Amino acid sequence: MIPLRLPPFNPVVNGTRSTVQIPRYDMTLGRVVLKFIGVNSLTKSTITEIVVKVGARVVFGPISAAALDKINKYKGVYDQADSLTIDLTERDGLSVAAKEIGGIDIPALGGQDIFIEVMNNAATGVPALYALGFFTGLQFDPKTPNPDGQLIKKVLAMQIATSGGTSITWTPQFKGAAIQRIYFEYTGTDWAGSTDGNIQTVELKKNGVAVWDRINCKDARFYQLEMKKVPQSKFYVLDFVADNVHSAALATADARSLEFNFLMGAAGDTIRAYVELLDVPNNL
């Protein structure tokens, strides 16, 4: 990858949304690393929202730095206090295509720009914030650019209604996207050792047939640890590609229905899903 320092965020003020626009390089954007030095209280814990947009469409987020940090740690992305990575690739993919397919071919966006927005709620002063972009050569034929001819990595935040007590059903629409992982973040009792967290089991039915069959939290974590993933506190991860075989991502183009069923240890929890998927830029 080619590392380039991105233009400055503007404005850079606590309590204000700071924005950087990715230049229209004739390259593919694979990752962005947010850099901060903790000046005037800026830390991962004070960044309350990160959003990546293609034009006006949100393709990544909104997500807090703390939640994104957990997603990165789960996948084994290096953790450093002054850095936070927005990764559109699959570092551990078993082929070049699997590694790079989620990157964004900038010239193929049809003139739409990429924006990254960061909301920092530190208490005082002017924070020190900048970003590095990492790019590769184009994935598409530059003679025939087509915004719907590429798949890009998206991580979309979705709130799940939990009014069903300890048995909760969620029926989202993914409009043909390929689902790699879903990170279910909850606020109730955490998992520990061989004990399930408050999300005890998850079942996913596609067209009425189970494709993730009431898998316990502890069993999902065991398999993920075998695959060198790192389970995170108060996360239940439904991971179709834990073994880095990305052809196993869940296709939804033929899904007449998707039904998620959660068994909770206690009612009254809050569940937020971060859905990691491959999709054309202007779909979801």
Sine and cosine of phi, psi and omega as CSV:
sin_phi,cos_phi,sin_psi,cos_psi,sin_omega,cos_omega
0.00,0.00,0.45,-0.89,0.02,-1.00
-0.98,-0.20,0.91,-0.41,0.02,-1.00
-1.00,0.04,0.77,-0.63,0.02,-1.00
-0.73,-0.68,0.68,-0.73,0.10,-1.00
-0.96,0.28,0.77,-0.64,-0.05,-1.00
-0.99,0.13,0.29,-0.96,0.05,-1.00
-0.85,0.52,0.31,-0.95,-0.03,-1.00
-0.90,0.43,0.53,-0.85,0.20,-0.98
-0.92,0.38,0.49,-0.87,0.03,-1.00
-0.52,-0.85,0.75,-0.66,-0.26,0.97
-0.98,0.22,0.22,-0.98,0.10,-0.99
-0.90,-0.44,1.00,0.01,-0.06,-1.00
-0.63,-0.78,0.66,-0.75,0.06,-1.00
-0.89,0.46,0.63,-0.77,0.01,-1.00
0.98,0.19,0.18,0.98,-0.03,-1.00
-0.77,-0.64,0.55,-0.84,0.03,-1.00
-0.97,0.24,0.88,-0.47,0.01,-1.00
-0.99,-0.14,0.68,-0.73,-0.13,-0.99
-0.79,-0.62,0.65,-0.76,0.19,-0.98
-0.80,-0.60,0.65,-0.76,0.05,-1.00
-0.97,-0.23,0.78,-0.63,0.02,-1.00
-0.96,0.29,0.79,-0.61,0.05,-1.00
-0.86,0.51,0.43,-0.90,-0.03,-1.00
-0.99,0.12,0.89,0.45,0.06,-1.00
-0.94,0.35,0.48,-0.88,0.12,-0.99
-0.99,0.11,0.87,0.49,-0.05,-1.00
-0.55,-0.84,0.08,-1.00,0.06,-1.00
-0.97,-0.25,0.79,-0.62,0.05,-1.00
-0.99,0.13,0.85,-0.52,-0.03,-1.00
-0.96,-0.26,-0.53,0.85,-0.01,-1.00
-0.30,-0.95,0.39,-0.92,0.11,-0.99
-0.76,-0.65,0.70,-0.71,0.06,-1.00
-0.91,-0.41,0.89,-0.45,0.11,-0.99
-0.98,0.20,0.72,-0.69,-0.04,-1.00
-0.85,-0.53,0.74,-0.67,0.05,-1.00
-0.50,-0.87,0.44,-0.90,-0.18,-0.98
-0.91,-0.40,0.14,0.99,-0.01,-1.00
0.98,0.22,0.17,0.99,0.01,-1.00
-0.92,0.40,0.71,-0.70,0.01,-1.00
0.79,0.62,0.72,0.69,0.19,-0.98
0.96,0.27,0.17,0.99,0.04,-1.00
-0.97,0.25,0.89,-0.46,0.04,-1.00
-0.60,-0.80,0.08,-1.00,0.07,-1.00
-0.87,0.50,-0.55,0.84,-0.05,-1.00
-0.96,0.29,-0.33,0.94,-0.01,-1.00
-1.00,-0.07,-0.19,0.98,0.05,-1.00
-1.00,0.09,0.97,-0.26,-0.15,-0.99
-1.00,-0.01,-0.28,0.96,-0.01,-1.00
-0.40,-0.92,0.72,-0.70,0.11,-0.99
-0.80,-0.59,0.70,-0.72,0.00,-1.00
-0.67,-0.74,0.69,-0.73,0.19,-0.98
-0.91,-0.41,0.74,-0.67,-0.01,-1.00
-0.83,-0.55,0.62,-0.78,0.26,-0.96
-0.96,-0.27,0.94,-0.33,-0.20,-0.98
0.90,0.44,-0.78,-0.62,0.03,-1.00
-1.00,-0.06,-0.05,1.00,-0.11,-0.99
-1.00,-0.01,0.79,-0.61,0.07,-1.00
-0.97,0.26,0.83,-0.56,0.03,-1.00
-0.90,-0.43,-0.12,0.99,0.01,-1.00
-0.48,-0.88,0.90,-0.43,-0.01,-1.00
0.97,-0.23,-0.31,-0.95,-0.09,1.00
-0.92,0.38,0.65,-0.76,-0.09,-1.00
-0.57,-0.82,0.63,-0.78,0.07,-1.00
-0.97,0.24,0.36,-0.93,0.06,-1.00
-0.89,0.46,-0.58,0.82,-0.01,-1.00
-0.90,0.43,-0.67,0.74,0.01,-1.00
-0.94,0.35,-0.67,0.75,0.03,-1.00
-0.89,0.45,-0.60,0.80,0.05,-1.00
-0.87,0.49,-0.65,0.76,0.03,-1.00
-0.91,0.41,-0.67,0.75,0.03,-1.00
-0.87,0.49,-0.70,0.72,0.02,-1.00
-0.89,0.46,-0.70,0.71,-0.01,-1.00
-0.90,0.43,-0.62,0.79,0.04,-1.00
-0.84,0.54,-0.65,0.76,-0.05,-1.00
-1.00,0.05,0.01,1.00,0.04,-1.00
0.99,0.13,0.29,0.96,0.09,-1.00
-0.93,0.36,0.68,-0.73,-0.09,-1.00
-0.86,0.52,0.70,-0.72,-0.06,-1.00
-0.97,-0.25,0.82,-0.57,0.06,-1.00
-0.63,-0.78,0.63,-0.77,-0.16,-0.99
-0.88,0.47,-0.53,0.85,-0.09,-1.00
-0.99,-0.16,0.25,0.97,-0.09,-1.00
-0.63,-0.77,0.53,-0.85,0.06,-1.00
-0.56,-0.83,0.81,-0.59,-0.14,-0.99
-0.98,-0.18,0.73,-0.68,0.22,-0.98
-0.98,-0.22,0.97,-0.25,-0.17,-0.99
-0.96,-0.28,0.86,-0.50,0.03,-1.00
-0.98,-0.19,0.09,1.00,-0.05,-1.00
-0.92,-0.40,-0.01,-1.00,0.13,-0.99
-0.82,-0.57,1.00,-0.04,-0.08,-1.00
-0.78,0.62,-0.59,0.81,-0.10,-0.99
-0.99,-0.16,0.23,0.97,0.06,-1.00
-0.86,0.52,0.53,-0.85,-0.14,-0.99
-1.00,0.07,0.08,1.00,0.07,-1.00
-0.50,-0.87,0.24,-0.97,0.03,-1.00
-0.87,0.48,-0.66,0.75,0.01,-1.00
-0.88,0.48,-0.70,0.71,0.00,-1.00
-0.90,0.43,-0.57,0.82,-0.01,-1.00
-0.94,0.34,-0.63,0.77,-0.25,-0.97
-0.93,-0.36,-0.06,1.00,-0.15,-0.99
-0.88,0.48,-0.47,0.88,-0.06,-1.00
-0.99,0.14,-0.13,0.99,0.01,-1.00
-0.90,0.43,0.39,-0.92,-0.08,-1.00
-0.98,-0.21,0.91,-0.41,0.12,-0.99
-0.95,0.30,0.97,-0.26,-0.15,-0.99
-0.89,0.46,-0.72,0.69,-0.01,-1.00
-0.91,0.41,-0.31,0.95,-0.03,-1.00
-1.00,0.10,0.05,1.00,-0.05,-1.00
-0.99,0.11,0.04,1.00,0.05,-1.00
0.92,0.40,0.58,0.82,0.03,-1.00
1.00,0.02,-0.05,1.00,0.06,-1.00
-0.98,0.22,0.61,-0.79,0.02,-1.00
-0.99,-0.11,0.36,-0.93,0.08,-1.00
-0.97,-0.26,0.78,-0.62,0.02,-1.00
-0.85,-0.53,0.59,-0.81,0.14,-0.99
-0.87,-0.50,0.80,-0.60,-0.02,-1.00
-0.89,-0.46,0.69,-0.72,-0.02,-1.00
-0.77,-0.64,0.81,-0.59,0.06,-1.00
-0.96,-0.28,0.89,-0.45,-0.01,-1.00
-0.91,-0.41,0.78,-0.62,-0.03,-1.00
-0.90,-0.44,0.58,0.81,0.15,-0.99
-0.91,0.43,0.33,-0.94,-0.20,-0.98
-0.99,0.16,-0.57,0.82,-0.20,-0.98
-0.67,-0.74,0.35,-0.94,0.24,-0.97
0.95,0.32,-0.04,-1.00,0.01,-1.00
-0.98,-0.19,0.90,-0.44,-0.06,-1.00
-0.96,0.27,0.35,-0.94,0.08,-1.00
-0.98,-0.20,0.93,-0.36,-0.09,-1.00
-0.65,-0.76,0.76,-0.65,0.15,-0.99
-0.51,-0.86,0.05,-1.00,-0.07,-1.00
-0.60,-0.80,0.52,-0.85,0.12,-0.99
-0.93,-0.37,0.68,-0.73,0.10,-1.00
-0.95,-0.30,0.57,-0.82,0.00,-1.00
-0.84,-0.54,0.82,-0.57,-0.20,-0.98
-0.81,-0.59,0.42,-0.91,0.14,-0.99
-0.78,-0.63,0.09,-1.00,0.12,-0.99
-0.90,0.44,0.32,-0.95,-0.08,-1.00
-0.89,0.46,0.56,-0.83,0.05,-1.00
-1.00,-0.04,-0.27,0.96,-0.12,-0.99
-0.91,-0.41,0.18,-0.98,0.07,-1.00
-0.98,0.20,0.93,-0.38,-0.07,-1.00
-0.88,0.47,-0.24,0.97,0.03,-1.00
-0.97,0.22,-0.34,0.94,-0.05,-1.00
-0.74,-0.68,0.89,0.46,0.01,-1.00
-0.91,0.42,0.67,-0.74,-0.05,-1.00
-0.50,-0.86,0.93,-0.38,-0.05,-1.00
-0.87,0.50,-0.41,0.91,0.02,-1.00
-0.99,-0.16,0.17,0.98,0.03,-1.00
-0.99,-0.12,0.13,0.99,0.01,-1.00
-0.77,-0.64,0.46,-0.89,0.16,-0.99
-0.97,-0.24,0.70,-0.71,0.05,-1.00
-0.84,-0.54,0.42,-0.91,0.07,-1.00
-0.97,0.25,0.77,-0.64,0.14,-0.99
-0.82,-0.57,0.54,-0.84,0.20,-0.98
-0.80,-0.60,0.95,-0.30,-0.13,-0.99
-0.93,-0.36,0.76,-0.65,0.00,-1.00
-1.00,0.05,0.74,-0.68,0.01,-1.00
-0.67,-0.75,0.75,-0.66,0.05,-1.00
-1.00,0.04,0.68,-0.74,-0.02,-1.00
-0.95,-0.33,0.82,-0.58,0.04,-1.00
-0.92,0.40,0.74,-0.67,-0.07,-1.00
-0.88,-0.47,0.55,0.84,-0.03,-1.00
-0.98,0.18,0.00,1.00,-0.06,-1.00
-1.00,0.04,0.31,0.95,0.01,-1.00
0.95,0.30,-0.82,-0.58,-0.01,-1.00
-0.99,-0.12,-0.07,1.00,0.08,-1.00
-0.87,-0.50,0.93,-0.36,-0.13,-0.99
-0.85,-0.52,0.68,-0.73,0.05,-1.00
-0.87,-0.50,0.67,-0.74,-0.01,-1.00
-0.75,-0.67,0.78,-0.63,-0.07,-1.00
-0.79,-0.61,0.97,0.25,-0.02,-1.00
-0.98,0.20,0.18,-0.98,0.10,-1.00
-0.87,-0.50,0.83,-0.55,-0.03,-1.00
-0.94,-0.35,0.02,1.00,0.26,-0.96
0.80,0.60,0.65,0.76,0.11,-0.99
1.00,-0.05,-0.08,1.00,0.02,-1.00
-0.92,0.39,0.39,-0.92,0.06,-1.00
-0.99,-0.16,0.88,-0.47,-0.09,-1.00
-1.00,0.04,0.85,-0.53,0.07,-1.00
-1.00,-0.02,-0.80,0.60,-0.02,-1.00
-0.55,-0.84,0.45,-0.89,0.21,-0.98
-0.77,-0.63,0.82,-0.58,0.03,-1.00
-0.98,-0.18,0.91,-0.41,0.03,-1.00
-0.99,-0.13,0.94,-0.34,0.01,-1.00
-1.00,-0.09,0.78,-0.63,-0.02,-1.00
-0.78,-0.63,0.23,-0.97,-0.09,-1.00
-0.92,-0.38,-0.11,0.99,-0.05,-1.00
-0.99,0.15,-0.43,-0.90,-0.09,-1.00
-0.87,0.50,0.75,-0.66,-0.03,-1.00
-0.98,0.21,0.37,-0.93,0.14,-0.99
-0.97,0.23,0.36,-0.93,0.05,-1.00
-0.39,-0.92,0.82,-0.58,0.05,-1.00
0.83,0.56,-0.85,-0.52,-0.01,-1.00
-1.00,-0.08,0.30,0.95,-0.02,-1.00
-0.97,-0.24,0.70,-0.71,0.05,-1.00
-0.93,0.37,0.47,-0.88,0.20,-0.98
-0.98,0.18,-0.12,-0.99,-0.06,-1.00
-0.91,0.42,-0.50,0.86,0.26,-0.97
-0.99,0.16,0.98,-0.20,-0.12,-0.99
-0.99,0.12,-0.73,0.68,0.05,-1.00
-0.65,-0.76,0.42,-0.91,0.10,-0.99
-0.75,-0.66,0.69,-0.72,0.12,-0.99
-0.85,-0.52,0.70,-0.71,0.10,-0.99
-0.84,-0.55,0.83,-0.56,0.08,-1.00
-0.93,-0.37,0.77,-0.64,0.12,-0.99
-0.93,-0.36,0.86,-0.50,-0.06,-1.00
0.80,0.60,0.60,0.80,0.06,-1.00
0.99,0.11,-0.05,1.00,-0.04,-1.00
-0.94,-0.35,0.75,-0.66,-0.03,-1.00
-0.93,0.36,0.79,-0.61,0.11,-0.99
-0.90,-0.44,-0.08,1.00,0.15,-0.99
-0.53,-0.85,0.98,-0.21,-0.36,-0.93
-0.98,-0.21,1.00,0.08,0.09,-1.00
0.77,0.64,0.78,0.62,-0.05,-1.00
-0.99,0.15,0.83,-0.56,0.03,-1.00
-0.90,0.43,0.49,-0.87,0.08,-1.00
-0.80,0.60,-0.74,0.68,-0.05,-1.00
-0.92,0.39,-0.56,0.83,0.02,-1.00
-0.96,0.29,-0.63,0.78,0.07,-1.00
-0.89,0.46,-0.68,0.73,-0.02,-1.00
-0.91,0.41,-0.61,0.79,0.02,-1.00
-0.87,0.49,-0.75,0.66,0.00,-1.00
-0.89,0.46,-0.66,0.75,-0.03,-1.00
-0.92,0.39,-0.60,0.80,0.08,-1.00
-0.90,0.43,-0.64,0.77,0.07,-1.00
-0.85,0.53,-0.55,0.83,-0.03,-1.00
-1.00,-0.01,0.26,0.97,0.05,-1.00
0.92,0.39,0.44,0.90,0.19,-0.98
-1.00,-0.01,0.25,-0.97,-0.11,-0.99
-0.81,-0.58,1.00,-0.09,0.01,-1.00
-0.81,0.58,0.60,-0.80,-0.08,-1.00
-0.90,-0.44,0.44,-0.90,-0.03,-1.00
-0.83,0.56,0.74,-0.67,0.08,-1.00
0.83,0.55,0.56,0.83,0.14,-0.99
-0.82,-0.57,0.74,-0.67,0.26,-0.96
-0.94,-0.34,0.84,-0.54,-0.07,-1.00
-0.93,-0.35,0.85,-0.53,0.14,-0.99
-1.00,-0.09,0.96,-0.27,-0.20,-0.98
-0.85,-0.53,0.95,-0.31,0.02,-1.00
-0.99,0.16,-0.28,0.96,-0.12,-0.99
-0.84,-0.54,0.50,0.87,-0.02,-1.00
-0.85,0.53,-0.51,0.86,-0.01,-1.00
-1.00,0.03,0.18,0.98,0.05,-1.00
0.93,0.36,0.26,0.97,0.12,-0.99
-1.00,-0.07,0.99,-0.12,-0.23,-0.97
-0.99,0.13,-0.11,0.99,0.17,-0.99
-0.94,0.34,-0.19,0.98,0.01,-1.00
-1.00,0.07,0.00,1.00,0.07,-1.00
-0.83,0.56,0.57,-0.82,-0.07,-1.00
-0.97,0.25,0.91,-0.42,0.07,-1.00
-0.97,0.24,0.71,-0.71,0.03,-1.00
-0.90,-0.44,0.01,1.00,0.00,-1.00
-0.88,0.48,-0.51,0.86,0.00,-1.00
-0.97,-0.23,0.29,0.96,-0.05,-1.00
-1.00,0.05,0.94,-0.33,0.13,-0.99
-0.97,0.26,-0.47,0.88,0.05,-1.00
-0.44,-0.90,0.56,-0.83,0.15,-0.99
-0.78,-0.63,0.80,-0.60,-0.04,-1.00
-0.74,-0.67,0.88,-0.48,0.08,-1.00
-0.98,-0.21,0.77,-0.64,0.04,-1.00
-0.86,-0.50,0.84,-0.55,-0.03,-1.00
-0.94,-0.33,0.71,-0.70,0.19,-0.98
-0.96,-0.28,0.88,-0.47,-0.05,-1.00
-0.98,-0.19,0.52,-0.85,0.08,-1.00
-0.96,0.27,-0.48,0.88,0.02,-1.00
-0.50,-0.86,0.54,-0.84,0.01,-1.00
-0.97,0.24,0.20,-0.98,0.11,-0.99
1.00,0.07,0.23,0.97,0.00,-1.00
-0.99,0.16,0.17,-0.99,0.12,-0.99
-0.86,-0.51,0.78,-0.62,-0.02,-1.00
-0.86,-0.52,0.78,-0.63,0.08,-1.00
-0.84,-0.55,0.79,-0.61,-0.01,-1.00
-0.98,-0.18,0.72,-0.70,0.18,-0.98
-0.93,-0.37,0.95,-0.31,-0.13,-0.99
-0.99,-0.12,0.90,-0.43,0.01,-1.00
-0.99,-0.13,0.87,-0.50,-0.18,-0.98
-0.51,-0.86,0.24,-0.97,0.14,-0.99
-0.94,-0.33,0.76,-0.65,-0.12,-0.99
-0.41,-0.91,0.40,-0.92,0.14,-0.99
-0.94,0.35,0.46,-0.89,-0.14,-0.99
-0.83,0.56,-0.60,0.80,-0.17,-0.99
-0.96,-0.28,0.44,0.90,0.00,-1.00
-0.99,-0.11,-1.00,-0.04,0.02,-1.00
-0.93,0.36,0.00,0.00,0.00,0.00
